[in-house]
């Protein structure tokens, strides 16, 4: 592998970019040179912003500068040709093309990262740019140790970088404290994980039932799928809705989507009256559990759901025993495709979540951002992070020269892991869906990148009779799961888990016990135990550590505002 590469060929720096070799935006242009005010060597300006001088953000530092940093590594990292995390294609390119000598104060295995980071912060010896988690971001900002990047981001982030980072405003917003951008977030997709309701529409046709629009419709469909022989085989061998034994957290066959129909969010933290509350102990959950109990009592839920894992429940779908479940956008590929292969007459459709009342159901997803890049308030070159960021984002620039050497080496080593600053487009897959649908409508795939063209060709193949590509059509074509997710996004109808900080001290000590208790109590209620068990659970949850956890979570939350 050549050690000398040109920055204009630096592509595929993030995992998504590496796998896709694709630009993920249709509204970004070339990264033109611009000369605007930039920070130099002190923080004395308005609102703690840097003193400014005129620089070219795309120019190489001459003479080179040294930028101190820290990071973690993982066991999957491999090296060859004498490379190390301190000296590799990336660090060499930073110096040759940007004039930045990146020097790590330390780089430790990810398992040691949090402890090492906390010790270093406590020592007060902070490098220029730091990898941190949400907890440390809030603490560093509260103690005025890191730089407000708001103006610098506006001035120096390239159009491609801005597009990638801001595709999901909710995720990008987690790097803001008091309205100020205090970090560059390592973004990735949250919307891909939003729950979708899947229904066998061929069974609806068999029973002359309309598509579901309300929770009452969904329940009626589940009952009909259980009692009215939807597959017309004259056997009592089907049930209405599928759940696994890990229904509280499973992305396929979980209750997250169902619960959202009651405005309930178990296992998640949601805002209420200006504070975060734990969703599992809210009264809305009790109402949802009561309905689930009724479904189970009436045979609409598999009597053995409490002992069945995802593989077992998938068998029921594949075998044509169930016609409704909640899952993520990938279900047509990972779950339903085998049912279509076994029974080409089967037909499934994705639907938005339905509500139990007149208030729309709002899906929830986990916050996907686990890492932030912050800049020491006293750094001499606060703009340097944007030189590194902009170079990283070249992998998503449609005009950048493709050079796979920055992704994988010729022998297959994942070189991209050495990259110091990275981000993934939050709407990459949704964008692919939109572009594939537009290309099909126009009968013109010329605007598609390599990854999108692959989806397009599979959709076209399915529509020409190749049933093995049904799943791709129902994810990236239309109607599809991404049609549903697109509606969530366009309507801004989704929320993210409100707590995304590090585990609090009491969580570390008590959370495993509390989670086990929650799973056991909720399962027993669904299977027939008195609803009074929920009230006892709430009291016990608070007494056994939940009340203190809530206090600790809100101490973190107050720091992020």
C-alpha positions, -999 to +999 in steps of 0.1 A: +000+000+000+014+034-009+022+056+020+018+088+001-017+098-010-033+131-019-061+146+002-082+150-029-083+113-031-092+108+006-125+090+005-143+064+024-131+077+057-162+068+077-176+033+079-206+042+058-185+060+032-162+030+031-188+005+025-208+027+001-181+047-018-209+071-020-218+108-015-248+111+006-262+145-004-276+159-036-274+195-025-237+200-017-212+214-041-174+216-044-155+227-013-144+261-026-117+279-008-130+307+014-111+332+034-130+342+066-120+351+101-106+322+121-093+316+156-056+319+161-041+316+196-063+331+223-099+332+235-108+368+242-135+377+218-172+381+223-190+353+240-157+335+246-150+332+209-115+332+196-095+363+186-097+362+148-073+365+119-079+359+082-069+324+071-077+300+043-093+269+059-082+248+030-046+259+030-018+238+045-001+251+076+033+263+068+053+258+089+034+227+102+017+229+136+014+202+163-021+192+175-023+171+206-051+146+210-063+115+227-084+085+215-092+049+220-086+018+198-105-014+195-095-051+193-106-051+156-078-027+146-051-043+125-018-029+112+007-037+085+038-023+069+050-009+102+018+011+108+007+021+143-022+042+155+004+070+159+020+066+125-001+056+096-016+067+063-039+091+080-014+108+103+010+110+074-016+126+051-026+151+078+010+163+079+017+162+042-015+178+030-027+199+060+005+206+078-009+191+110+014+168+131-012+148+151+004+137+183-016+114+207-010+120+244-024+085+247-044+059+228-058+031+249-082+002+243-118+012+244-123-008+276-099+016+294-110+048+277-135+062+302-112+057+332-081+071+313-102+101+301-115+109+335-081+108+351-067+131+324-095+156+328-090+156+365-053+163+360-061+194+340-036+186+313-059+187+283-048+182+246-060+204+218-087+180+205-104+153+226-127+123+220-153+124+248-187+110+257-218+129+265-211+130+302-176+145+298-189+170+271-214+183+297-188+185+325-161+202+303-186+228+291-199+235+326-164+241+338-156+264+308-128+242+295-138+237+259-144+261+230-178+272+217-176+261+181-207+277+168-191+305+147-162+284+136-185+257+123-205+282+103-173+297+089-151+266+083-171+234+080-174+225+043-208+222+026-204+184+026-195+183+063-225+205+072-248+184+052-236+151+067-236+164+103-270+182+101-290+155+083-306+147+117-311+179+136-320+160+168-287+141+168-267+172+159-284+191+186-270+169+213-237+186+208-253+220+218-254+233+253-273+265+260-278+269+223-240+268+216-222+241+196-197+228+221-186+197+201-186+180+167-208+149+171-199+116+155-233+113+139-250+082+126-285+071+119-313+072+144-342+071+120-333+037+107-342+023+141-377+039+143-404+012+147-427+003+119-459-019+119-459-047+094-492-064+084-500-093+060-522-075+035-531-106+016-548-118+049-566-085+051-579-091+015-589-126+024-610-113+053-622-082+036-607-059+063-595-023+057-559-013+064-553-002+100-556+035+109-561+033+146-551+011+175-587-002+176-582-012+139-549-030+148-566-049+177-595-059+154-571-072+128-551-092+154-584-108+165-594-116+130-560-130+122-564-153+152-600-164+149-611-161+113-587-184+094-569-157+075-549-181+054-580-201+045-565-235+053-594-245+075-571-249+105-569-230+138-531-224+135-526-186+134-523-158+159-526-121+156-494-103+167-459-115+175-436-106+204-404-121+218-395-128+254-373-097+252-402-076+240-392-045+259-360-040+239-362-062+208-361-041+176-380-068+158-410-083+176-408-058+204-435-037+220-418-003+215-440+005+185-472-008+202-464+012+234-459+044+214-496+041+204-504+047+240-477+075+243-458+051+265-420+047+263-407+019+285-370+016+290-365+051+276-361+085+293-386+112+282-391+148+290-420+157+313-425+191+329-389+202+321-373+171+336-365+136+324-386+107+337-382+070+332-408+058+308-414+024+323-429+039+355-453+062+338-491+056+339-493+053+301-474+020+304-500+006+327-528+013+301-508-004+273-500-034+295-538-038+302-545-040+264-516-065+259-530-086+287-563-087+269-546-097+236-528-125+254-560-137+272-578-139+239-551-159+221-540-130+199-504-133+213-486-167+213-491-183+247-454-192+247-441-158+238-424-155+272-399-182+263-394-175+226-364-156+212-362-138+179-352-169+159-383-188+172-407-160+164-391-155+130-400-191+123-436-183+130-435-155+104-417-176+078-441-204+084-472-182+078-485-184+114-486-147+122-496-117+103-487-086+123-456-074+142-435-043+149-400-041+136-373-018+122-369-008+086-348-039+078-376-064+086-386-070+049-350-082+043-341-099+076-375-113+086-402-113+059-382-123+028-381-160+038-419-160+042-422-146+006-398-172-007-418-200+010-452-185-001-450-162-031-487-154-026-480-138+007-480-100+008-468-076+036-470-039+039-453-014+063-475+011+081-470+041+104-477+034+141-513+037+151-526+056+181-551+046+209-566+081+208-568+113+188-532+122+195-508+107+168-485+080+178-449+092+180-421+066+176-389+067+197-354+056+190-321+054+209-297+083+205-271+069+181-243+093+190-217+078+214-187+100+207-180+138+205-150+158+194-143+188+216-116+216+214-096+228+243-105+264+251-068+274+252-057+257+219-036+279+196-054+267+164-091+261+171-098+260+133-076+229+129-105+205+138-123+218+107-094+211+084-094+175+097-132+173+095-134+186+060-108+162+048-127+133+064-159+144+046-143+142+012-155+106+011-191+119+007-182+145-019-195+134-053-166+152-070-138+138-049-114+114-066-121+078-054-091+062-037-101+030-018-066+029-001-080+051+026-108+025+033-092-009+031-056-018+022-050-042-007-047-070+018-080-061+034-068-042+065-095-017+077-073+014+074-103+037+078-103+029+115-072+051+119-091+082+110-092+107+138-123+128+130-153+110+114-191+112+110-217+091+092-247+106+074-278+101+095-301+099+065-279+079+042-303+050+038-334+072+036-316+093+010-309+061-010-346+052-009-356+086-021-332+085-050-340+050-060-377+058-061-371+089-081-348+070-105-375+043-110-402+069-117-379+087-142-365+054-156-331+070-152-305+057-127-278+080-139-278+101-107-273+070-084-240+062-067-227+026-067-246+015-036-279+031-047-275+016-081-273-018-065-306-013-047-321+001-079-311-030-099-325-054-073-358-035-072-360-036-110-351-073-109-380-080-084-405-062-105-394-083-135-402-114-116-373-122-093-390-128-059-357-131-041-354-093-042-388-087-027-372-075+005-350-049-012-381-035-030-400-032+003-371-014+020-357+009-008-386+009-033-423+018-027-444+009-009-418+002+017-405+006+052-387+037+042-419+053+029-431+051+065-398+064+080-399+092+054-433+102+068-419+103+103-390+125+092-411+149+070-436+154+098-409+156+124-428+130+142-402+111+162-383+115+195-350+102+208-343+087+242-336+117+264-308+102+283-276+094+264-250+101+290-227+076+308-243+053+333-248+071+366-233+057+398-265+042+410-272+028+375-239+009+377-249-005+411-286-012+407-297-010+371-292-047+362-315-057+391-341-030+382-342-041+345-347-078+355-375-068+378-391-048+351-390-076+325-404-101+350-432-079+362-443-068+328-442-104+314-464-116+343-489-088+338-493-096+301-498-133+310-526-124+335-512-111+368-532-083+384-525-048+371-519-038+407-485-055+402-476-024+380-482+000+409-461-022+432-434-023+405-433+015+404-430+018+442-403-009+443-384+006+414-382+040+431-372+024+465-346+001+451-326+028+433-349+043+407-355+075+426-318+082+430-311+073+394-338+098+383-320+124+404-286+116+389-300+116+353-315+150+358-283+164+372-267+154+339-297+167+319-294+201+336-258+204+325-268+197+289-294+225+286 
